[in-house]
Amino acid sequence: MQAADYIRNFVAENDDKYSIYEGYSGRGMFGEKCLGVTINEGNSCMEFMIDMTSYLAKMSASDDSDFDLGFAEGMCSDALGKDSIVYFPAIQG
């Protein structure tokens, strides 16, 4: 399974807090698009990262695979009004 699939599955299991934002173009991306996760008002980027990291560790262990967290390198966040977004420029979308 690819990193984007893990992220989408995590978000689907936590859809009361997060939603997928396909094709987000963040600061300095010059029109390139990537996978993003919208964090609903009242939740934090830090909470998202802690929860997702725990989820990825659990899934990686259960899949008995070596999951590379390199996709998170360069991860950024932006404000979206009352919500915020975490996006992954390394995951093109």
Gaussian input, Z-matrix of N, CA and C with variables (Angstrom, degrees):
# hf/3-21g

backbone

0 1
 N
 C     1     B1
 C     2     B2     1     A1
 N     3     B3     2     A2     1     D1
 C     4     B4     3     A3     2     D2
 C     5     B5     4     A4     3     D3
 N     6     B6     5     A5     4     D4
 C     7     B7     6     A6     5     D5
 C     8     B8     7     A7     6     D6
 N     9     B9     8     A8     7     D7
 C    10    B10     9     A9     8     D8
 C    11    B11    10    A10     9     D9
 N    12    B12    11    A11    10    D10
 C    13    B13    12    A12    11    D11
 C    14    B14    13    A13    12    D12
 N    15    B15    14    A14    13    D13
 C    16    B16    15    A15    14    D14
 C    17    B17    16    A16    15    D15
 N    18    B18    17    A17    16    D16
 C    19    B19    18    A18    17    D17
 C    20    B20    19    A19    18    D18
 N    21    B21    20    A20    19    D19
 C    22    B22    21    A21    20    D20
 C    23    B23    22    A22    21    D21
 N    24    B24    23    A23    22    D22
 C    25    B25    24    A24    23    D23
 C    26    B26    25    A25    24    D24
 N    27    B27    26    A26    25    D25
 C    28    B28    27    A27    26    D26
 C    29    B29    28    A28    27    D27
 N    30    B30    29    A29    28    D28
 C    31    B31    30    A30    29    D29
 C    32    B32    31    A31    30    D30
 N    33    B33    32    A32    31    D31
 C    34    B34    33    A33    32    D32
 C    35    B35    34    A34    33    D33
 N    36    B36    35    A35    34    D34
 C    37    B37    36    A36    35    D35
 C    38    B38    37    A37    36    D36
 N    39    B39    38    A38    37    D37
 C    40    B40    39    A39    38    D38
 C    41    B41    40    A40    39    D39
 N    42    B42    41    A41    40    D40
 C    43    B43    42    A42    41    D41
 C    44    B44    43    A43    42    D42
 N    45    B45    44    A44    43    D43
 C    46    B46    45    A45    44    D44
 C    47    B47    46    A46    45    D45
 N    48    B48    47    A47    46    D46
 C    49    B49    48    A48    47    D47
 C    50    B50    49    A49    48    D48
 N    51    B51    50    A50    49    D49
 C    52    B52    51    A51    50    D50
 C    53    B53    52    A52    51    D51
 N    54    B54    53    A53    52    D52
 C    55    B55    54    A54    53    D53
 C    56    B56    55    A55    54    D54
 N    57    B57    56    A56    55    D55
 C    58    B58    57    A57    56    D56
 C    59    B59    58    A58    57    D57
 N    60    B60    59    A59    58    D58
 C    61    B61    60    A60    59    D59
 C    62    B62    61    A61    60    D60
 N    63    B63    62    A62    61    D61
 C    64    B64    63    A63    62    D62
 C    65    B65    64    A64    63    D63
 N    66    B66    65    A65    64    D64
 C    67    B67    66    A66    65    D65
 C    68    B68    67    A67    66    D66
 N    69    B69    68    A68    67    D67
 C    70    B70    69    A69    68    D68
 C    71    B71    70    A70    69    D69
 N    72    B72    71    A71    70    D70
 C    73    B73    72    A72    71    D71
 C    74    B74    73    A73    72    D72
 N    75    B75    74    A74    73    D73
 C    76    B76    75    A75    74    D74
 C    77    B77    76    A76    75    D75
 N    78    B78    77    A77    76    D76
 C    79    B79    78    A78    77    D77
 C    80    B80    79    A79    78    D78
 N    81    B81    80    A80    79    D79
 C    82    B82    81    A81    80    D80
 C    83    B83    82    A82    81    D81
 N    84    B84    83    A83    82    D82
 C    85    B85    84    A84    83    D83
 C    86    B86    85    A85    84    D84
 N    87    B87    86    A86    85    D85
 C    88    B88    87    A87    86    D86
 C    89    B89    88    A88    87    D87
 N    90    B90    89    A89    88    D88
 C    91    B91    90    A90    89    D89
 C    92    B92    91    A91    90    D90
 N    93    B93    92    A92    91    D91
 C    94    B94    93    A93    92    D92
 C    95    B95    94    A94    93    D93
 N    96    B96    95    A95    94    D94
 C    97    B97    96    A96    95    D95
 C    98    B98    97    A97    96    D96
 N    99    B99    98    A98    97    D97
 C   100   B100    99    A99    98    D98
 C   101   B101   100   A100    99    D99
 N   102   B102   101   A101   100   D100
 C   103   B103   102   A102   101   D101
 C   104   B104   103   A103   102   D102
 N   105   B105   104   A104   103   D103
 C   106   B106   105   A105   104   D104
 C   107   B107   106   A106   105   D105
 N   108   B108   107   A107   106   D106
 C   109   B109   108   A108   107   D107
 C   110   B110   109   A109   108   D108
 N   111   B111   110   A110   109   D109
 C   112   B112   111   A111   110   D110
 C   113   B113   112   A112   111   D111
 N   114   B114   113   A113   112   D112
 C   115   B115   114   A114   113   D113
 C   116   B116   115   A115   114   D114
 N   117   B117   116   A116   115   D115
 C   118   B118   117   A117   116   D116
 C   119   B119   118   A118   117   D117
 N   120   B120   119   A119   118   D118
 C   121   B121   120   A120   119   D119
 C   122   B122   121   A121   120   D120
 N   123   B123   122   A122   121   D121
 C   124   B124   123   A123   122   D122
 C   125   B125   124   A124   123   D123
 N   126   B126   125   A125   124   D124
 C   127   B127   126   A126   125   D125
 C   128   B128   127   A127   126   D126
 N   129   B129   128   A128   127   D127
 C   130   B130   129   A129   128   D128
 C   131   B131   130   A130   129   D129
 N   132   B132   131   A131   130   D130
 C   133   B133   132   A132   131   D131
 C   134   B134   133   A133   132   D132
 N   135   B135   134   A134   133   D133
 C   136   B136   135   A135   134   D134
 C   137   B137   136   A136   135   D135
 N   138   B138   137   A137   136   D136
 C   139   B139   138   A138   137   D137
 C   140   B140   139   A139   138   D138
 N   141   B141   140   A140   139   D139
 C   142   B142   141   A141   140   D140
 C   143   B143   142   A142   141   D141
 N   144   B144   143   A143   142   D142
 C   145   B145   144   A144   143   D143
 C   146   B146   145   A145   144   D144
 N   147   B147   146   A146   145   D145
 C   148   B148   147   A147   146   D146
 C   149   B149   148   A148   147   D147
 N   150   B150   149   A149   148   D148
 C   151   B151   150   A150   149   D149
 C   152   B152   151   A151   150   D150
 N   153   B153   152   A152   151   D151
 C   154   B154   153   A153   152   D152
 C   155   B155   154   A154   153   D153
 N   156   B156   155   A155   154   D154
 C   157   B157   156   A156   155   D155
 C   158   B158   157   A157   156   D156
 N   159   B159   158   A158   157   D157
 C   160   B160   159   A159   158   D158
 C   161   B161   160   A160   159   D159
 N   162   B162   161   A161   160   D160
 C   163   B163   162   A162   161   D161
 C   164   B164   163   A163   162   D162
 N   165   B165   164   A164   163   D163
 C   166   B166   165   A165   164   D164
 C   167   B167   166   A166   165   D165
 N   168   B168   167   A167   166   D166
 C   169   B169   168   A168   167   D167
 C   170   B170   169   A169   168   D168
 N   171   B171   170   A170   169   D169
 C   172   B172   171   A171   170   D170
 C   173   B173   172   A172   171   D171
 N   174   B174   173   A173   172   D172
 C   175   B175   174   A174   173   D173
 C   176   B176   175   A175   174   D174
 N   177   B177   176   A176   175   D175
 C   178   B178   177   A177   176   D176
 C   179   B179   178   A178   177   D177
 N   180   B180   179   A179   178   D178
 C   181   B181   180   A180   179   D179
 C   182   B182   181   A181   180   D180
 N   183   B183   182   A182   181   D181
 C   184   B184   183   A183   182   D182
 C   185   B185   184   A184   183   D183
 N   186   B186   185   A185   184   D184
 C   187   B187   186   A186   185   D185
 C   188   B188   187   A187   186   D186
 N   189   B189   188   A188   187   D187
 C   190   B190   189   A189   188   D188
 C   191   B191   190   A190   189   D189
 N   192   B192   191   A191   190   D190
 C   193   B193   192   A192   191   D191
 C   194   B194   193   A193   192   D192
 N   195   B195   194   A194   193   D193
 C   196   B196   195   A195   194   D194
 C   197   B197   196   A196   195   D195
 N   198   B198   197   A197   196   D196
 C   199   B199   198   A198   197   D197
 C   200   B200   199   A199   198   D198
 N   201   B201   200   A200   199   D199
 C   202   B202   201   A201   200   D200
 C   203   B203   202   A202   201   D201
 N   204   B204   203   A203   202   D202
 C   205   B205   204   A204   203   D203
 C   206   B206   205   A205   204   D204
 N   207   B207   206   A206   205   D205
 C   208   B208   207   A207   206   D206
 C   209   B209   208   A208   207   D207
 N   210   B210   209   A209   208   D208
 C   211   B211   210   A210   209   D209
 C   212   B212   211   A211   210   D210
 N   213   B213   212   A212   211   D211
 C   214   B214   213   A213   212   D212
 C   215   B215   214   A214   213   D213
 N   216   B216   215   A215   214   D214
 C   217   B217   216   A216   215   D215
 C   218   B218   217   A217   216   D216
 N   219   B219   218   A218   217   D217
 C   220   B220   219   A219   218   D218
 C   221   B221   220   A220   219   D219
 N   222   B222   221   A221   220   D220
 C   223   B223   222   A222   221   D221
 C   224   B224   223   A223   222   D222
 N   225   B225   224   A224   223   D223
 C   226   B226   225   A225   224   D224
 C   227   B227   226   A226   225   D225
 N   228   B228   227   A227   226   D226
 C   229   B229   228   A228   227   D227
 C   230   B230   229   A229   228   D228
 N   231   B231   230   A230   229   D229
 C   232   B232   231   A231   230   D230
 C   233   B233   232   A232   231   D231
 N   234   B234   233   A233   232   D232
 C   235   B235   234   A234   233   D233
 C   236   B236   235   A235   234   D234
 N   237   B237   236   A236   235   D235
 C   238   B238   237   A237   236   D236
 C   239   B239   238   A238   237   D237
 N   240   B240   239   A239   238   D238
 C   241   B241   240   A240   239   D239
 C   242   B242   241   A241   240   D240
 N   243   B243   242   A242   241   D241
 C   244   B244   243   A243   242   D242
 C   245   B245   244   A244   243   D243
 N   246   B246   245   A245   244   D244
 C   247   B247   246   A246   245   D245
 C   248   B248   247   A247   246   D246
 N   249   B249   248   A248   247   D247
 C   250   B250   249   A249   248   D248
 C   251   B251   250   A250   249   D249
 N   252   B252   251   A251   250   D250
 C   253   B253   252   A252   251   D251
 C   254   B254   253   A253   252   D252
 N   255   B255   254   A254   253   D253
 C   256   B256   255   A255   254   D254
 C   257   B257   256   A256   255   D255
 N   258   B258   257   A257   256   D256
 C   259   B259   258   A258   257   D257
 C   260   B260   259   A259   258   D258
 N   261   B261   260   A260   259   D259
 C   262   B262   261   A261   260   D260
 C   263   B263   262   A262   261   D261
 N   264   B264   263   A263   262   D262
 C   265   B265   264   A264   263   D263
 C   266   B266   265   A265   264   D264
 N   267   B267   266   A266   265   D265
 C   268   B268   267   A267   266   D266
 C   269   B269   268   A268   267   D267
 N   270   B270   269   A269   268   D268
 C   271   B271   270   A270   269   D269
 C   272   B272   271   A271   270   D270
 N   273   B273   272   A272   271   D271
 C   274   B274   273   A273   272   D272
 C   275   B275   274   A274   273   D273
 N   276   B276   275   A275   274   D274
 C   277   B277   276   A276   275   D275
 C   278   B278   277   A277   276   D276

   B1=1.4496
   B2=1.5318
   B3=1.3130
   B4=1.4631
   B5=1.5290
   B6=1.3240
   B7=1.4684
   B8=1.5213
   B9=1.3203
   B10=1.4687
   B11=1.5267
   B12=1.3279
   B13=1.4658
   B14=1.5245
   B15=1.3285
   B16=1.4647
   B17=1.5256
   B18=1.3245
   B19=1.4657
   B20=1.5221
   B21=1.3211
   B22=1.4736
   B23=1.5302
   B24=1.3212
   B25=1.4717
   B26=1.5256
   B27=1.3312
   B28=1.4623
   B29=1.5254
   B30=1.3202
   B31=1.4663
   B32=1.5315
   B33=1.3244
   B34=1.4681
   B35=1.5291
   B36=1.3187
   B37=1.4670
   B38=1.5301
   B39=1.3186
   B40=1.4688
   B41=1.5264
   B42=1.3369
   B43=1.4563
   B44=1.5229
   B45=1.3256
   B46=1.4635
   B47=1.5315
   B48=1.3389
   B49=1.4657
   B50=1.5242
   B51=1.3378
   B52=1.4613
   B53=1.5280
   B54=1.3372
   B55=1.4657
   B56=1.5274
   B57=1.3157
   B58=1.4598
   B59=1.5252
   B60=1.3086
   B61=1.4611
   B62=1.5309
   B63=1.3180
   B64=1.4698
   B65=1.5256
   B66=1.2994
   B67=1.4583
   B68=1.5178
   B69=1.3332
   B70=1.4604
   B71=1.5275
   B72=1.3200
   B73=1.4590
   B74=1.5189
   B75=1.3075
   B76=1.4507
   B77=1.5152
   B78=1.3278
   B79=1.4653
   B80=1.5247
   B81=1.2976
   B82=1.4588
   B83=1.5142
   B84=1.3272
   B85=1.4643
   B86=1.5242
   B87=1.3261
   B88=1.4697
   B89=1.5278
   B90=1.3320
   B91=1.4622
   B92=1.5133
   B93=1.3366
   B94=1.4670
   B95=1.5204
   B96=1.3028
   B97=1.4605
   B98=1.5191
   B99=1.3392
   B100=1.4563
   B101=1.5260
   B102=1.3128
   B103=1.4556
   B104=1.5200
   B105=1.3204
   B106=1.4562
   B107=1.5197
   B108=1.3145
   B109=1.4602
   B110=1.5209
   B111=1.3242
   B112=1.4562
   B113=1.5137
   B114=1.3224
   B115=1.4694
   B116=1.5168
   B117=1.3259
   B118=1.4611
   B119=1.5227
   B120=1.3159
   B121=1.4618
   B122=1.5309
   B123=1.3167
   B124=1.4580
   B125=1.5207
   B126=1.3241
   B127=1.4588
   B128=1.5250
   B129=1.3197
   B130=1.4634
   B131=1.5280
   B132=1.3267
   B133=1.4577
   B134=1.5230
   B135=1.3123
   B136=1.4641
   B137=1.5262
   B138=1.3176
   B139=1.4641
   B140=1.5350
   B141=1.3283
   B142=1.4578
   B143=1.5269
   B144=1.3197
   B145=1.4671
   B146=1.5275
   B147=1.3172
   B148=1.4697
   B149=1.5213
   B150=1.3367
   B151=1.4664
   B152=1.5281
   B153=1.3264
   B154=1.4608
   B155=1.5220
   B156=1.3228
   B157=1.4601
   B158=1.5223
   B159=1.3196
   B160=1.4655
   B161=1.5229
   B162=1.3256
   B163=1.4615
   B164=1.5320
   B165=1.3315
   B166=1.4586
   B167=1.5221
   B168=1.3211
   B169=1.4641
   B170=1.5253
   B171=1.3197
   B172=1.4666
   B173=1.5268
   B174=1.3233
   B175=1.4615
   B176=1.5258
   B177=1.3024
   B178=1.4550
   B179=1.5213
   B180=1.3126
   B181=1.4592
   B182=1.5291
   B183=1.3235
   B184=1.4640
   B185=1.5309
   B186=1.3461
   B187=1.4642
   B188=1.5183
   B189=1.3347
   B190=1.4585
   B191=1.5313
   B192=1.3365
   B193=1.4592
   B194=1.5259
   B195=1.3035
   B196=1.4607
   B197=1.5179
   B198=1.3061
   B199=1.4519
   B200=1.5120
   B201=1.3054
   B202=1.4576
   B203=1.5258
   B204=1.3276
   B205=1.4589
   B206=1.5320
   B207=1.3114
   B208=1.4550
   B209=1.5189
   B210=1.3341
   B211=1.4610
   B212=1.5236
   B213=1.3360
   B214=1.4624
   B215=1.5267
   B216=1.3204
   B217=1.4610
   B218=1.5211
   B219=1.2772
   B220=1.4530
   B221=1.5136
   B222=1.3329
   B223=1.4507
   B224=1.5240
   B225=1.3240
   B226=1.4590
   B227=1.5178
   B228=1.3190
   B229=1.4633
   B230=1.5222
   B231=1.3217
   B232=1.4573
   B233=1.5193
   B234=1.3057
   B235=1.4634
   B236=1.5220
   B237=1.3223
   B238=1.4632
   B239=1.5272
   B240=1.2936
   B241=1.4610
   B242=1.5178
   B243=1.3169
   B244=1.4695
   B245=1.5190
   B246=1.3193
   B247=1.4567
   B248=1.5253
   B249=1.3077
   B250=1.4598
   B251=1.5222
   B252=1.3150
   B253=1.4602
   B254=1.5255
   B255=1.3080
   B256=1.4614
   B257=1.5120
   B258=1.3169
   B259=1.4647
   B260=1.5171
   B261=1.3288
   B262=1.4542
   B263=1.5241
   B264=1.3419
   B265=1.4628
   B266=1.5408
   B267=1.3207
   B268=1.4701
   B269=1.5233
   B270=1.3302
   B271=1.4690
   B272=1.5274
   B273=1.3092
   B274=1.4587
   B275=1.5193
   B276=1.3202
   B277=1.4549
   B278=1.4926
   A1=108.66
   A2=116.40
   A3=122.67
   A4=110.60
   A5=115.93
   A6=121.19
   A7=111.30
   A8=117.50
   A9=120.89
   A10=111.28
   A11=117.07
   A12=120.96
   A13=111.10
   A14=116.48
   A15=120.35
   A16=110.60
   A17=115.83
   A18=119.92
   A19=110.06
   A20=116.81
   A21=120.01
   A22=111.27
   A23=117.45
   A24=120.80
   A25=111.06
   A26=116.46
   A27=120.36
   A28=110.73
   A29=116.16
   A30=120.69
   A31=110.37
   A32=117.14
   A33=120.38
   A34=111.27
   A35=116.92
   A36=121.15
   A37=112.28
   A38=117.17
   A39=122.41
   A40=110.76
   A41=116.45
   A42=120.33
   A43=114.29
   A44=117.17
   A45=119.47
   A46=111.57
   A47=116.68
   A48=121.79
   A49=113.49
   A50=116.37
   A51=121.25
   A52=111.20
   A53=115.41
   A54=120.51
   A55=108.77
   A56=115.53
   A57=121.53
   A58=109.35
   A59=116.25
   A60=123.36
   A61=106.17
   A62=115.81
   A63=121.09
   A64=109.31
   A65=116.25
   A66=121.20
   A67=115.43
   A68=117.25
   A69=120.35
   A70=109.44
   A71=116.10
   A72=121.37
   A73=108.03
   A74=116.37
   A75=122.01
   A76=113.29
   A77=114.33
   A78=121.31
   A79=110.82
   A80=115.06
   A81=120.94
   A82=114.72
   A83=118.00
   A84=120.06
   A85=112.04
   A86=117.09
   A87=123.00
   A88=112.38
   A89=115.67
   A90=120.94
   A91=115.28
   A92=117.86
   A93=119.95
   A94=108.54
   A95=116.80
   A96=121.10
   A97=110.21
   A98=115.23
   A99=120.18
   A100=110.42
   A101=115.45
   A102=121.96
   A103=109.42
   A104=115.73
   A105=121.38
   A106=110.46
   A107=115.55
   A108=121.93
   A109=107.50
   A110=115.88
   A111=121.07
   A112=108.84
   A113=115.70
   A114=121.93
   A115=106.68
   A116=115.31
   A117=121.06
   A118=111.40
   A119=115.01
   A120=122.25
   A121=110.26
   A122=116.13
   A123=121.44
   A124=113.49
   A125=117.51
   A126=122.62
   A127=107.87
   A128=116.57
   A129=119.13
   A130=111.95
   A131=115.31
   A132=121.17
   A133=110.62
   A134=116.48
   A135=120.27
   A136=110.61
   A137=116.79
   A138=120.59
   A139=109.85
   A140=116.75
   A141=120.67
   A142=110.30
   A143=117.11
   A144=120.37
   A145=111.80
   A146=117.05
   A147=119.97
   A148=110.14
   A149=116.58
   A150=120.79
   A151=111.39
   A152=116.83
   A153=119.37
   A154=111.22
   A155=117.51
   A156=120.36
   A157=110.54
   A158=117.09
   A159=120.79
   A160=110.52
   A161=116.36
   A162=121.37
   A163=110.82
   A164=116.88
   A165=120.45
   A166=111.72
   A167=117.00
   A168=120.22
   A169=110.50
   A170=116.29
   A171=121.03
   A172=110.46
   A173=117.67
   A174=121.56
   A175=111.21
   A176=116.73
   A177=120.78
   A178=110.25
   A179=116.89
   A180=121.18
   A181=110.30
   A182=117.23
   A183=119.59
   A184=111.79
   A185=116.96
   A186=120.60
   A187=111.70
   A188=116.19
   A189=122.13
   A190=110.51
   A191=115.15
   A192=119.71
   A193=109.56
   A194=114.67
   A195=120.58
   A196=107.25
   A197=116.80
   A198=121.01
   A199=108.89
   A200=116.44
   A201=122.56
   A202=109.91
   A203=116.40
   A204=120.72
   A205=112.02
   A206=117.21
   A207=121.40
   A208=113.83
   A209=117.35
   A210=120.39
   A211=111.01
   A212=117.49
   A213=121.23
   A214=112.08
   A215=116.58
   A216=119.70
   A217=108.76
   A218=116.71
   A219=121.12
   A220=113.66
   A221=116.70
   A222=120.43
   A223=109.08
   A224=116.15
   A225=121.71
   A226=109.88
   A227=115.11
   A228=119.41
   A229=109.16
   A230=114.80
   A231=123.09
   A232=108.20
   A233=116.05
   A234=121.42
   A235=108.57
   A236=115.60
   A237=121.88
   A238=107.71
   A239=117.05
   A240=119.51
   A241=109.70
   A242=117.02
   A243=120.69
   A244=112.32
   A245=116.86
   A246=121.65
   A247=108.92
   A248=115.99
   A249=120.81
   A250=107.74
   A251=115.59
   A252=120.06
   A253=109.05
   A254=114.88
   A255=123.34
   A256=104.95
   A257=116.95
   A258=118.65
   A259=111.09
   A260=113.89
   A261=122.23
   A262=109.32
   A263=117.61
   A264=120.61
   A265=113.55
   A266=117.29
   A267=120.63
   A268=111.77
   A269=118.02
   A270=121.81
   A271=107.16
   A272=115.66
   A273=120.95
   A274=110.23
   A275=115.00
   A276=116.80
   A277=112.97
   D1=141.76
   D2=179.92
   D3=-83.81
   D4=160.90
   D5=179.32
   D6=-55.60
   D7=-42.54
   D8=-179.51
   D9=-60.62
   D10=-36.82
   D11=178.46
   D12=-65.70
   D13=-42.60
   D14=177.04
   D15=-60.48
   D16=-44.58
   D17=-179.17
   D18=-63.52
   D19=-46.06
   D20=179.45
   D21=-60.65
   D22=-41.68
   D23=178.85
   D24=-64.79
   D25=-42.56
   D26=178.24
   D27=-60.12
   D28=-46.21
   D29=-179.68
   D30=-63.71
   D31=-41.23
   D32=179.17
   D33=-60.54
   D34=-35.19
   D35=178.78
   D36=-77.28
   D37=-13.77
   D38=-177.29
   D39=-129.08
   D40=40.77
   D41=-173.23
   D42=-70.87
   D43=-4.24
   D44=173.27
   D45=-79.70
   D46=-17.68
   D47=-178.90
   D48=-112.32
   D49=-31.92
   D50=-169.52
   D51=-134.00
   D52=157.89
   D53=171.30
   D54=-145.71
   D55=153.09
   D56=-179.82
   D57=-78.17
   D58=139.04
   D59=174.70
   D60=-120.93
   D61=99.63
   D62=-179.83
   D63=-77.26
   D64=140.71
   D65=172.87
   D66=68.56
   D67=37.81
   D68=178.69
   D69=-78.60
   D70=138.85
   D71=175.88
   D72=-119.12
   D73=105.27
   D74=-175.32
   D75=-91.90
   D76=-174.09
   D77=-179.93
   D78=-56.12
   D79=135.02
   D80=174.71
   D81=70.27
   D82=12.73
   D83=-179.37
   D84=-93.25
   D85=-8.42
   D86=174.17
   D87=51.23
   D88=44.66
   D89=176.22
   D90=87.97
   D91=-12.27
   D92=175.47
   D93=-64.84
   D94=149.90
   D95=-177.24
   D96=-115.97
   D97=148.47
   D98=-179.68
   D99=-146.11
   D100=176.35
   D101=177.85
   D102=-80.34
   D103=134.49
   D104=176.94
   D105=-130.44
   D106=160.62
   D107=175.00
   D108=-126.74
   D109=118.19
   D110=175.84
   D111=-78.58
   D112=131.12
   D113=178.76
   D114=-105.63
   D115=115.95
   D116=-176.23
   D117=-63.68
   D118=150.64
   D119=178.08
   D120=-49.06
   D121=137.78
   D122=179.49
   D123=94.64
   D124=-6.76
   D125=176.73
   D126=-116.71
   D127=158.58
   D128=-175.16
   D129=-116.85
   D130=157.17
   D131=175.31
   D132=-61.55
   D133=-39.03
   D134=-179.86
   D135=-63.76
   D136=-43.52
   D137=177.89
   D138=-61.27
   D139=-41.66
   D140=177.83
   D141=-58.34
   D142=-49.18
   D143=-177.33
   D144=-63.76
   D145=-40.60
   D146=178.63
   D147=-64.14
   D148=-48.27
   D149=-179.12
   D150=-63.81
   D151=-43.48
   D152=-178.37
   D153=-68.19
   D154=-39.66
   D155=178.83
   D156=-62.51
   D157=-42.37
   D158=176.83
   D159=-62.07
   D160=-43.54
   D161=178.70
   D162=-61.25
   D163=-47.08
   D164=-179.30
   D165=-62.98
   D166=-39.23
   D167=177.86
   D168=-63.95
   D169=-42.22
   D170=179.24
   D171=-64.98
   D172=-46.27
   D173=-178.17
   D174=-67.68
   D175=-40.01
   D176=178.80
   D177=-62.82
   D178=-42.31
   D179=179.03
   D180=-66.16
   D181=-40.87
   D182=-178.22
   D183=-73.67
   D184=-28.54
   D185=177.75
   D186=-82.80
   D187=-9.28
   D188=-177.75
   D189=53.91
   D190=46.05
   D191=-179.80
   D192=-126.99
   D193=162.37
   D194=175.20
   D195=-93.69
   D196=102.04
   D197=-177.64
   D198=-91.88
   D199=128.17
   D200=-178.54
   D201=-92.20
   D202=116.41
   D203=179.48
   D204=-82.20
   D205=12.15
   D206=179.92
   D207=-59.88
   D208=-22.96
   D209=179.22
   D210=-61.05
   D211=-25.70
   D212=-176.99
   D213=-79.49
   D214=-12.55
   D215=177.58
   D216=-63.59
   D217=129.23
   D218=-178.87
   D219=84.79
   D220=5.03
   D221=178.14
   D222=-57.23
   D223=141.36
   D224=-178.18
   D225=-132.10
   D226=170.55
   D227=175.05
   D228=-141.65
   D229=153.01
   D230=177.80
   D231=-139.43
   D232=159.25
   D233=172.22
   D234=-86.76
   D235=141.96
   D236=175.85
   D237=-127.00
   D238=68.17
   D239=-174.56
   D240=68.40
   D241=-119.20
   D242=178.91
   D243=-83.15
   D244=-20.04
   D245=176.90
   D246=-94.22
   D247=176.58
   D248=172.54
   D249=-137.28
   D250=171.23
   D251=179.55
   D252=-136.72
   D253=140.50
   D254=169.35
   D255=-109.91
   D256=130.31
   D257=-179.03
   D258=-133.36
   D259=156.07
   D260=-170.23
   D261=-123.48
   D262=91.18
   D263=-178.84
   D264=-57.39
   D265=-24.81
   D266=179.58
   D267=-73.33
   D268=-14.83
   D269=178.45
   D270=-106.56
   D271=93.12
   D272=-178.09
   D273=-66.39
   D274=144.46
   D275=-179.37
   D276=-157.59

